[in-house]
Amino acid sequence: MVQNCRASVSTTCRPIASDAVAAGDWHSLALKSDGTLWAWGFNGYGQLGDNTNTNRAAPVQVSFNGSVSIVAAAGHYSAAT
């Protein structure tokens, strides 16, 4: 279970059910049970895959063609196949 948290004075989290989670140095990926891919954290090199370099405190859905069954992350890199 991945927590979708927004940092503030009081932190509120809502769980995200996932089949797989991967973490790099400062970013994370979650493959949800419905087949959608989500990413959050540092995005200075575009490693979240959302076509931006915007850091994300909360998960954003990553668009892709085809299906994803495996996610991996390391350093400032992400991979999904």
Biopython code that builds the backbone (N, CA, C, O; Angstrom):
import numpy as np
from Bio.PDB.StructureBuilder import StructureBuilder

atoms = [
    (1, "MET", "N", (0.845, -1.161, 0.000)),
    (1, "MET", "CA", (0.000, 0.000, 0.000)),
    (1, "MET", "C", (0.894, 1.228, 0.000)),
    (1, "MET", "O", (1.761, 1.367, 0.863)),
    (2, "VAL", "N", (0.691, 2.108, -0.949)),
    (2, "VAL", "CA", (1.453, 3.348, -1.060)),
    (2, "VAL", "C", (0.588, 4.473, -0.514)),
    (2, "VAL", "O", (-0.616, 4.514, -0.768)),
    (3, "GLN", "N", (1.185, 5.367, 0.218)),
    (3, "GLN", "CA", (0.442, 6.488, 0.763)),
    (3, "GLN", "C", (0.559, 7.693, -0.155)),
    (3, "GLN", "O", (1.666, 8.077, -0.532)),
    (4, "ASN", "N", (-0.561, 8.289, -0.519)),
    (4, "ASN", "CA", (-0.604, 9.502, -1.318)),
    (4, "ASN", "C", (-0.652, 10.653, -0.329)),
    (4, "ASN", "O", (-1.718, 10.974, 0.195)),
    (5, "CYS", "N", (0.491, 11.278, -0.067)),
    (5, "CYS", "CA", (0.585, 12.300, 0.971)),
    (5, "CYS", "C", (0.926, 13.657, 0.383)),
    (5, "CYS", "O", (1.715, 13.765, -0.556)),
    (6, "ARG", "N", (0.333, 14.669, 0.940)),
    (6, "ARG", "CA", (0.680, 16.042, 0.608)),
    (6, "ARG", "C", (1.246, 16.659, 1.886)),
    (6, "ARG", "O", (0.578, 16.708, 2.919)),
    (7, "ALA", "N", (2.487, 17.125, 1.795)),
    (7, "ALA", "CA", (3.129, 17.703, 2.969)),
    (7, "ALA", "C", (2.510, 19.055, 3.287)),
    (7, "ALA", "O", (2.346, 19.898, 2.405)),
    (8, "SER", "N", (2.176, 19.250, 4.522)),
    (8, "SER", "CA", (1.663, 20.523, 5.019)),
    (8, "SER", "C", (1.837, 20.517, 6.524)),
    (8, "SER", "O", (2.475, 19.623, 7.079)),
    (9, "VAL", "N", (1.278, 21.501, 7.178)),
    (9, "VAL", "CA", (1.379, 21.531, 8.630)),
    (9, "VAL", "C", (0.795, 20.261, 9.219)),
    (9, "VAL", "O", (1.386, 19.664, 10.119)),
    (10, "SER", "N", (-0.351, 19.846, 8.725)),
    (10, "SER", "CA", (-0.894, 18.541, 9.102)),
    (10, "SER", "C", (-0.944, 17.700, 7.837)),
    (10, "SER", "O", (-1.500, 18.131, 6.827)),
    (11, "THR", "N", (-0.373, 16.520, 7.881)),
    (11, "THR", "CA", (-0.289, 15.672, 6.697)),
    (11, "THR", "C", (-1.503, 14.766, 6.616)),
    (11, "THR", "O", (-1.849, 14.077, 7.575)),
    (12, "THR", "N", (-2.149, 14.776, 5.446)),
    (12, "THR", "CA", (-3.279, 13.901, 5.190)),
    (12, "THR", "C", (-2.870, 12.917, 4.109)),
    (12, "THR", "O", (-2.349, 13.315, 3.067)),
    (13, "CYS", "N", (-3.101, 11.647, 4.350)),
    (13, "CYS", "CA", (-2.712, 10.619, 3.386)),
    (13, "CYS", "C", (-3.917, 9.785, 3.002)),
    (13, "CYS", "O", (-4.815, 9.548, 3.810)),
    (14, "ARG", "N", (-3.920, 9.345, 1.751)),
    (14, "ARG", "CA", (-4.917, 8.361, 1.342)),
    (14, "ARG", "C", (-4.174, 7.228, 0.665)),
    (14, "ARG", "O", (-3.287, 7.481, -0.150)),
    (15, "PRO", "N", (-4.504, 6.006, 0.974)),
    (15, "PRO", "CA", (-3.768, 4.871, 0.418)),
    (15, "PRO", "C", (-4.040, 4.667, -1.068)),
    (15, "PRO", "O", (-5.132, 4.942, -1.565)),
    (16, "ILE", "N", (-3.018, 4.178, -1.758)),
    (16, "ILE", "CA", (-3.133, 3.783, -3.157)),
    (16, "ILE", "C", (-2.800, 2.299, -3.217)),
    (16, "ILE", "O", (-1.670, 1.910, -2.922)),
    (17, "ALA", "N", (-3.755, 1.471, -3.590)),
    (17, "ALA", "CA", (-3.489, 0.041, -3.722)),
    (17, "ALA", "C", (-2.610, -0.166, -4.941)),
    (17, "ALA", "O", (-2.901, 0.358, -6.016)),
    (18, "SER", "N", (-1.533, -0.930, -4.780)),
    (18, "SER", "CA", (-0.629, -1.137, -5.912)),
    (18, "SER", "C", (-0.138, -2.574, -5.948)),
    (18, "SER", "O", (-0.098, -3.270, -4.933)),
    (19, "ASP", "N", (0.237, -3.000, -7.160)),
    (19, "ASP", "CA", (0.809, -4.329, -7.351)),
    (19, "ASP", "C", (2.322, -4.301, -7.267)),
    (19, "ASP", "O", (2.945, -5.297, -6.899)),
    (20, "ALA", "N", (2.924, -3.154, -7.608)),
    (20, "ALA", "CA", (4.377, -3.040, -7.594)),
    (20, "ALA", "C", (4.776, -1.609, -7.285)),
    (20, "ALA", "O", (4.113, -0.661, -7.706)),
    (21, "VAL", "N", (5.868, -1.460, -6.544)),
    (21, "VAL", "CA", (6.411, -0.149, -6.198)),
    (21, "VAL", "C", (7.901, -0.176, -6.456)),
    (21, "VAL", "O", (8.562, -1.181, -6.195)),
    (22, "ALA", "N", (8.439, 0.931, -6.972)),
    (22, "ALA", "CA", (9.878, 1.057, -7.189)),
    (22, "ALA", "C", (10.305, 2.440, -6.718)),
    (22, "ALA", "O", (9.535, 3.396, -6.805)),
    (23, "ALA", "N", (11.537, 2.544, -6.219)),
    (23, "ALA", "CA", (12.022, 3.831, -5.726)),
    (23, "ALA", "C", (13.426, 4.109, -6.232)),
    (23, "ALA", "O", (14.297, 3.240, -6.202)),
    (24, "GLY", "N", (13.632, 5.336, -6.700)),
    (24, "GLY", "CA", (14.949, 5.822, -7.073)),
    (24, "GLY", "C", (15.501, 6.632, -5.918)),
    (24, "GLY", "O", (15.047, 6.491, -4.783)),
    (25, "ASP", "N", (16.493, 7.491, -6.205)),
    (25, "ASP", "CA", (17.076, 8.296, -5.142)),
    (25, "ASP", "C", (16.050, 9.226, -4.494)),
    (25, "ASP", "O", (15.983, 9.320, -3.268)),
    (26, "TRP", "N", (15.253, 9.913, -5.315)),
    (26, "TRP", "CA", (14.310, 10.902, -4.786)),
    (26, "TRP", "C", (12.954, 10.822, -5.471)),
    (26, "TRP", "O", (12.200, 11.796, -5.448)),
    (27, "HIS", "N", (12.624, 9.690, -6.079)),
    (27, "HIS", "CA", (11.332, 9.547, -6.732)),
    (27, "HIS", "C", (10.835, 8.114, -6.573)),
    (27, "HIS", "O", (11.608, 7.200, -6.286)),
    (28, "SER", "N", (9.532, 7.938, -6.765)),
    (28, "SER", "CA", (8.915, 6.618, -6.614)),
    (28, "SER", "C", (7.914, 6.375, -7.729)),
    (28, "SER", "O", (7.371, 7.311, -8.317)),
    (29, "LEU", "N", (7.681, 5.098, -8.007)),
    (29, "LEU", "CA", (6.707, 4.664, -9.007)),
    (29, "LEU", "C", (5.796, 3.628, -8.368)),
    (29, "LEU", "O", (6.227, 2.849, -7.517)),
    (30, "ALA", "N", (4.540, 3.622, -8.780)),
    (30, "ALA", "CA", (3.608, 2.591, -8.321)),
    (30, "ALA", "C", (2.791, 2.110, -9.506)),
    (30, "ALA", "O", (2.232, 2.912, -10.254)),
    (31, "LEU", "N", (2.724, 0.817, -9.670)),
    (31, "LEU", "CA", (1.866, 0.189, -10.673)),
    (31, "LEU", "C", (0.632, -0.295, -9.934)),
    (31, "LEU", "O", (0.696, -1.238, -9.146)),
    (32, "LYS", "N", (-0.490, 0.357, -10.197)),
    (32, "LYS", "CA", (-1.723, 0.005, -9.493)),
    (32, "LYS", "C", (-2.330, -1.272, -10.047)),
    (32, "LYS", "O", (-2.034, -1.688, -11.167)),
    (33, "SER", "N", (-3.175, -1.878, -9.248)),
    (33, "SER", "CA", (-3.813, -3.129, -9.633)),
    (33, "SER", "C", (-4.708, -2.976, -10.859)),
    (33, "SER", "O", (-5.023, -3.970, -11.513)),
    (34, "ASP", "N", (-5.126, -1.749, -11.186)),
    (34, "ASP", "CA", (-5.938, -1.537, -12.388)),
    (34, "ASP", "C", (-5.082, -1.312, -13.635)),
    (34, "ASP", "O", (-5.620, -1.029, -14.705)),
    (35, "GLY", "N", (-3.746, -1.434, -13.509)),
    (35, "GLY", "CA", (-2.845, -1.301, -14.646)),
    (35, "GLY", "C", (-2.322, 0.096, -14.892)),
    (35, "GLY", "O", (-1.524, 0.299, -15.807)),
    (36, "THR", "N", (-2.755, 1.077, -14.093)),
    (36, "THR", "CA", (-2.260, 2.437, -14.279)),
    (36, "THR", "C", (-0.930, 2.617, -13.550)),
    (36, "THR", "O", (-0.668, 1.979, -12.531)),
    (37, "LEU", "N", (-0.097, 3.502, -14.100)),
    (37, "LEU", "CA", (1.220, 3.775, -13.548)),
    (37, "LEU", "C", (1.229, 5.173, -12.958)),
    (37, "LEU", "O", (0.762, 6.120, -13.591)),
    (38, "TRP", "N", (1.759, 5.308, -11.743)),
    (38, "TRP", "CA", (1.784, 6.576, -11.017)),
    (38, "TRP", "C", (3.215, 6.872, -10.578)),
    (38, "TRP", "O", (3.982, 5.956, -10.283)),
    (39, "ALA", "N", (3.572, 8.161, -10.537)),
    (39, "ALA", "CA", (4.925, 8.553, -10.142)),
    (39, "ALA", "C", (4.874, 9.831, -9.319)),
    (39, "ALA", "O", (3.967, 10.648, -9.477)),
    (40, "TRP", "N", (5.869, 9.998, -8.427)),
    (40, "TRP", "CA", (5.956, 11.217, -7.624)),
    (40, "TRP", "C", (7.374, 11.385, -7.100)),
    (40, "TRP", "O", (8.157, 10.436, -7.063)),
    (41, "GLY", "N", (7.688, 12.615, -6.695)),
    (41, "GLY", "CA", (8.998, 12.929, -6.144)),
    (41, "GLY", "C", (9.758, 13.911, -7.007)),
    (41, "GLY", "O", (9.156, 14.684, -7.753)),
    (42, "PHE", "N", (11.092, 13.887, -6.911)),
    (42, "PHE", "CA", (11.972, 14.761, -7.687)),
    (42, "PHE", "C", (11.872, 14.397, -9.164)),
    (42, "PHE", "O", (11.845, 13.220, -9.524)),
    (43, "ASN", "N", (11.817, 15.424, -10.017)),
    (43, "ASN", "CA", (11.634, 15.183, -11.445)),
    (43, "ASN", "C", (12.567, 16.053, -12.286)),
    (43, "ASN", "O", (12.241, 16.395, -13.423)),
    (44, "GLY", "N", (13.710, 16.408, -11.736)),
    (44, "GLY", "CA", (14.638, 17.307, -12.421)),
    (44, "GLY", "C", (15.154, 16.780, -13.736)),
    (44, "GLY", "O", (15.558, 17.570, -14.589)),
    (45, "TYR", "N", (15.158, 15.479, -13.936)),
    (45, "TYR", "CA", (15.647, 14.867, -15.170)),
    (45, "TYR", "C", (14.515, 14.220, -15.977)),
    (45, "TYR", "O", (14.775, 13.501, -16.942)),
    (46, "GLY", "N", (13.267, 14.471, -15.586)),
    (46, "GLY", "CA", (12.119, 13.899, -16.294)),
    (46, "GLY", "C", (11.851, 12.454, -15.944)),
    (46, "GLY", "O", (11.139, 11.761, -16.671)),
    (47, "GLN", "N", (12.420, 11.983, -14.822)),
    (47, "GLN", "CA", (12.304, 10.566, -14.477)),
    (47, "GLN", "C", (10.891, 10.130, -14.090)),
    (47, "GLN", "O", (10.625, 8.930, -14.014)),
    (48, "LEU", "N", (9.987, 11.069, -13.845)),
    (48, "LEU", "CA", (8.614, 10.667, -13.520)),
    (48, "LEU", "C", (7.834, 10.261, -14.767)),
    (48, "LEU", "O", (6.802, 9.599, -14.661)),
    (49, "GLY", "N", (8.308, 10.645, -15.932)),
    (49, "GLY", "CA", (7.652, 10.223, -17.168)),
    (49, "GLY", "C", (6.381, 10.973, -17.502)),
    (49, "GLY", "O", (5.574, 10.498, -18.301)),
    (50, "ASP", "N", (6.185, 12.155, -16.894)),
    (50, "ASP", "CA", (4.965, 12.918, -17.162)),
    (50, "ASP", "C", (5.202, 14.069, -18.148)),
    (50, "ASP", "O", (4.401, 15.000, -18.226)),
    (51, "ASN", "N", (6.308, 13.996, -18.900)),
    (51, "ASN", "CA", (6.657, 14.996, -19.913)),
    (51, "ASN", "C", (6.897, 16.388, -19.337)),
    (51, "ASN", "O", (6.697, 17.388, -20.026)),
    (52, "THR", "N", (7.329, 16.456, -18.062)),
    (52, "THR", "CA", (7.696, 17.724, -17.441)),
    (52, "THR", "C", (8.978, 17.509, -16.633)),
    (52, "THR", "O", (9.500, 16.397, -16.551)),
    (53, "ASN", "N", (9.459, 18.568, -16.056)),
    (53, "ASN", "CA", (10.539, 18.501, -15.074)),
    (53, "ASN", "C", (10.045, 19.057, -13.749)),
    (53, "ASN", "O", (10.833, 19.551, -12.943)),
    (54, "THR", "N", (8.741, 18.975, -13.523)),
    (54, "THR", "CA", (8.115, 19.495, -12.315)),
    (54, "THR", "C", (8.144, 18.439, -11.222)),
    (54, "THR", "O", (7.691, 17.313, -11.428)),
    (55, "ASN", "N", (8.676, 18.801, -10.060)),
    (55, "ASN", "CA", (8.648, 17.891, -8.914)),
    (55, "ASN", "C", (7.209, 17.690, -8.483)),
    (55, "ASN", "O", (6.404, 18.619, -8.558)),
    (56, "ARG", "N", (6.875, 16.493, -8.034)),
    (56, "ARG", "CA", (5.497, 16.164, -7.638)),
    (56, "ARG", "C", (5.457, 15.626, -6.225)),
    (56, "ARG", "O", (6.057, 14.592, -5.932)),
    (57, "ALA", "N", (4.749, 16.324, -5.342)),
    (57, "ALA", "CA", (4.604, 15.864, -3.958)),
    (57, "ALA", "C", (3.568, 14.758, -3.845)),
    (57, "ALA", "O", (3.606, 13.959, -2.909)),
    (58, "ALA", "N", (2.647, 14.711, -4.793)),
    (58, "ALA", "CA", (1.593, 13.693, -4.795)),
    (58, "ALA", "C", (1.690, 12.906, -6.105)),
    (58, "ALA", "O", (2.163, 13.441, -7.107)),
    (59, "PRO", "N", (1.254, 11.657, -6.112)),
    (59, "PRO", "CA", (1.329, 10.851, -7.330)),
    (59, "PRO", "C", (0.571, 11.458, -8.509)),
    (59, "PRO", "O", (-0.534, 11.979, -8.354)),
    (60, "VAL", "N", (1.188, 11.379, -9.691)),
    (60, "VAL", "CA", (0.537, 11.769, -10.942)),
    (60, "VAL", "C", (0.512, 10.548, -11.847)),
    (60, "VAL", "O", (1.445, 9.746, -11.845)),
    (61, "GLN", "N", (-0.543, 10.412, -12.610)),
    (61, "GLN", "CA", (-0.646, 9.268, -13.516)),
    (61, "GLN", "C", (0.255, 9.483, -14.716)),
    (61, "GLN", "O", (0.299, 10.572, -15.289)),
    (62, "VAL", "N", (0.975, 8.431, -15.091)),
    (62, "VAL", "CA", (1.882, 8.465, -16.226)),
    (62, "VAL", "C", (1.184, 7.825, -17.420)),
    (62, "VAL", "O", (0.692, 6.701, -17.327)),
    (63, "SER", "N", (1.142, 8.540, -18.537)),
    (63, "SER", "CA", (0.523, 8.012, -19.752)),
    (63, "SER", "C", (1.526, 7.141, -20.492)),
    (63, "SER", "O", (2.717, 7.449, -20.521)),
    (64, "PHE", "N", (1.052, 6.063, -21.085)),
    (64, "PHE", "CA", (1.914, 5.168, -21.845)),
    (64, "PHE", "C", (1.064, 4.406, -22.852)),
    (64, "PHE", "O", (-0.151, 4.280, -22.698)),
    (65, "ASN", "N", (1.721, 3.906, -23.874)),
    (65, "ASN", "CA", (1.052, 3.068, -24.876)),
    (65, "ASN", "C", (1.301, 1.614, -24.517)),
    (65, "ASN", "O", (2.437, 1.236, -24.233)),
    (66, "GLY", "N", (0.281, 0.812, -24.525)),
    (66, "GLY", "CA", (0.431, -0.598, -24.191)),
    (66, "GLY", "C", (0.191, -0.848, -22.715)),
    (66, "GLY", "O", (-0.390, -0.021, -22.011)),
    (67, "SER", "N", (0.642, -1.987, -22.268)),
    (67, "SER", "CA", (0.424, -2.359, -20.870)),
    (67, "SER", "C", (1.754, -2.417, -20.130)),
    (67, "SER", "O", (2.804, -2.655, -20.727)),
    (68, "VAL", "N", (1.691, -2.200, -18.841)),
    (68, "VAL", "CA", (2.873, -2.247, -17.981)),
    (68, "VAL", "C", (2.667, -3.339, -16.952)),
    (68, "VAL", "O", (1.596, -3.436, -16.353)),
    (69, "SER", "N", (3.686, -4.163, -16.741)),
    (69, "SER", "CA", (3.583, -5.209, -15.724)),
    (69, "SER", "C", (4.740, -5.176, -14.735)),
    (69, "SER", "O", (4.669, -5.802, -13.677)),
    (70, "ILE", "N", (5.818, -4.443, -15.075)),
    (70, "ILE", "CA", (6.987, -4.362, -14.196)),
    (70, "ILE", "C", (7.464, -2.920, -14.151)),
    (70, "ILE", "O", (7.544, -2.261, -15.188)),
    (71, "VAL", "N", (7.785, -2.419, -12.953)),
    (71, "VAL", "CA", (8.379, -1.086, -12.811)),
    (71, "VAL", "C", (9.693, -1.215, -12.069)),
    (71, "VAL", "O", (9.849, -2.082, -11.209)),
    (72, "ALA", "N", (10.647, -0.340, -12.406)),
    (72, "ALA", "CA", (11.941, -0.315, -11.737)),
    (72, "ALA", "C", (12.430, 1.120, -11.696)),
    (72, "ALA", "O", (12.101, 1.925, -12.567)),
    (73, "ALA", "N", (13.218, 1.433, -10.679)),
    (73, "ALA", "CA", (13.801, 2.763, -10.565)),
    (73, "ALA", "C", (15.126, 2.641, -9.829)),
    (73, "ALA", "O", (15.299, 1.774, -8.972)),
    (74, "ALA", "N", (16.055, 3.520, -10.175)),
    (74, "ALA", "CA", (17.352, 3.591, -9.502)),
    (74, "ALA", "C", (17.951, 4.958, -9.819)),
    (74, "ALA", "O", (17.811, 5.452, -10.938)),
    (75, "GLY", "N", (18.603, 5.559, -8.862)),
    (75, "GLY", "CA", (19.188, 6.868, -9.072)),
    (75, "GLY", "C", (18.162, 7.836, -9.594)),
    (75, "GLY", "O", (17.130, 8.050, -8.958)),
    (76, "HIS", "N", (18.428, 8.433, -10.758)),
    (76, "HIS", "CA", (17.493, 9.355, -11.398)),
    (76, "HIS", "C", (16.832, 8.726, -12.612)),
    (76, "HIS", "O", (16.440, 9.430, -13.542)),
    (77, "TYR", "N", (16.705, 7.401, -12.609)),
    (77, "TYR", "CA", (16.148, 6.675, -13.745)),
    (77, "TYR", "C", (14.894, 5.912, -13.354)),
    (77, "TYR", "O", (14.723, 5.514, -12.202)),
    (78, "SER", "N", (14.014, 5.715, -14.341)),
    (78, "SER", "CA", (12.807, 4.914, -14.168)),
    (78, "SER", "C", (12.641, 4.018, -15.390)),
    (78, "SER", "O", (13.049, 4.375, -16.495)),
    (79, "ALA", "N", (12.042, 2.862, -15.180)),
    (79, "ALA", "CA", (11.757, 1.961, -16.296)),
    (79, "ALA", "C", (10.448, 1.232, -16.025)),
    (79, "ALA", "O", (10.126, 0.894, -14.886)),
    (80, "ALA", "N", (9.710, 1.001, -17.090)),
    (80, "ALA", "CA", (8.457, 0.228, -16.994)),
    (80, "ALA", "C", (8.329, -0.603, -18.250)),
    (80, "ALA", "O", (8.528, -0.107, -19.359)),
    (81, "THR", "N", (7.995, -1.868, -18.072)),
    (81, "THR", "CA", (7.811, -2.741, -19.234)),
    (81, "THR", "C", (6.521, -3.520, -19.091)),
    (81, "THR", "O", (6.180, -4.315, -19.967)),
]
sb = StructureBuilder()
sb.init_structure("model")
sb.init_model(0)
sb.init_chain("A")
sb.init_seg("    ")
for serial, (resi, resn, name, xyz) in enumerate(atoms, 1):
    if name == "N":
        sb.init_residue(resn, " ", resi, " ")
    sb.init_atom(name, np.array(xyz, "f"), 0.0, 1.0, " ", f" {name:<3s}", serial, name[0])
structure = sb.get_structure()
